[in-house]
Amino acid sequence: MRTLDARLAETLQGLRQAGTYKTLRSLSAPMGPVTRLHAAGEVLVFCSNNYLGLANDPEIVEAARQGLAAYGAGTSSVRFICGTFDCHLALEEKTAEFLGTEAALSYSSCWNANEGLIPALAGHDDAIISDEANHASIIDAGRLSQADRTVFIHSDMDDLAQKLADVHGAALKLVVSDGVFSMEGDVARLPEMQVLCRQHDAVLVIDDSHGTGVLGPRGRGSHEHLRVPASGPNGIDILTGTYGKALGGGNGGFVAGSRDLIDYLVQRSRPHLFSNALAPPTACAALKALEILEREPERVTQLHSNVTRMRQGLREIGYEVTDSPTGIIPIMIGDTAKALALSEGLLEMGVFVVGFGFPVVPEGKARLRVQMSAAHTDAHIDRALDAFARLKANLPD
Ligand SMILES: Cc1ncc(COP(=O)(O)O)c(C=O)c1O
């Protein structure tokens, strides 16, 4: 125990000295374009995944309330024993219909979905080929499998083709990528990846956690944006995603694909077999989020126009921002301590934007990450831009 205590104390002290120690900020009001932080009071939120402004939507809160009344607080069981409620089946059917796949299976998070999918599919003699910028849950899911693992250079299709050729002897090849990269805010090159996967008889798995509800005219995700079908011979093979971002901001994740895939996961996916399902109120809230999104595609249009306004405004102030259509706008800073200090500076001006540094992003690539919501008004965006303009004076050239 003394060894552990000493190790913990030394690590924490090191983080404090390096200026990279993270403090959890607690909120005392619901998530929205404006919230209240214990330390800072009322702030504008530009760091949440509340892309469609549904996190505290009255209809969603009511759906969760009704779910609680109808089914109680939890499942008290894993799915295959007695933990499957009709709200889970309704949510899965709706998810598949929304995305354009035959079937879907819900999990308690997308982290869980990735870990439930990848090791269940890829074992000895198989190969997983993963974009180097993929989310940690994809990396850890790969580590849990027995398959050979290879990483390709971020969005580099020549490197992906080379890596596919290198593993040509593998029994099964899985190419796995974020649809929208959570730290870069760019979109995966789905059309090229899809063609390469067909050429090499590989399976394409896309985690569209930051694309679902955000991209495409109807918010179906990166596949809709890039006009790649979600299924079929010219489509993606498997989608994973979350209900914890655009789709209501609660929690839960899913795998969507063929009916046989979902049937197989019900038999073999370890988090599905050994961990409780989504709590019914959360499943009901996610189902309502999908219904609202289908009914009100104008939320997606509003998000797209807010993204454009923010990107243009930042550029006019002199920040370098990319042209990506996603709700994630990274501003590169470099040094982790500096990024964290700048985020403190913004907070003092009432604008909540988080700085990300190592180990979330590679050493030397720290950044501020601005995230947009359909719920931001022009006035919110202009106030944030004003704070960014004042901050600019403190930035390195
Ligand atoms: C690409 C990606 N996958 C998975 C997750 C995890 O989602 P969840 O909160 O549902 O576990 C995230 C969350 O940041 C993500 O960005």
The ligand as a Gaussian input file, in Angstrom:
#p B3LYP/6-31G(d) Opt

LIG

0 1
 C      -15.552000       8.659000     -31.192000
 C      -16.087000       8.390000     -29.817000
 N      -16.450000       7.143000     -29.496000
 C      -16.938000       6.849000     -28.280000
 C      -17.092000       7.819000     -27.318000
 C      -17.633000       7.436000     -25.978000
 O      -19.014000       7.682000     -25.950000
 P      -19.833000       7.307000     -24.652000
 O      -19.824000       8.526000     -23.777000
 O      -21.200000       6.944000     -25.136000
 O      -19.128000       6.154000     -24.024000
 C      -16.741000       9.129000     -27.591000
 C      -16.883000      10.160000     -26.557000
 O      -16.182000      11.097000     -26.433000
 C      -16.209000       9.424000     -28.872000
 O      -15.823000      10.668000     -29.181000

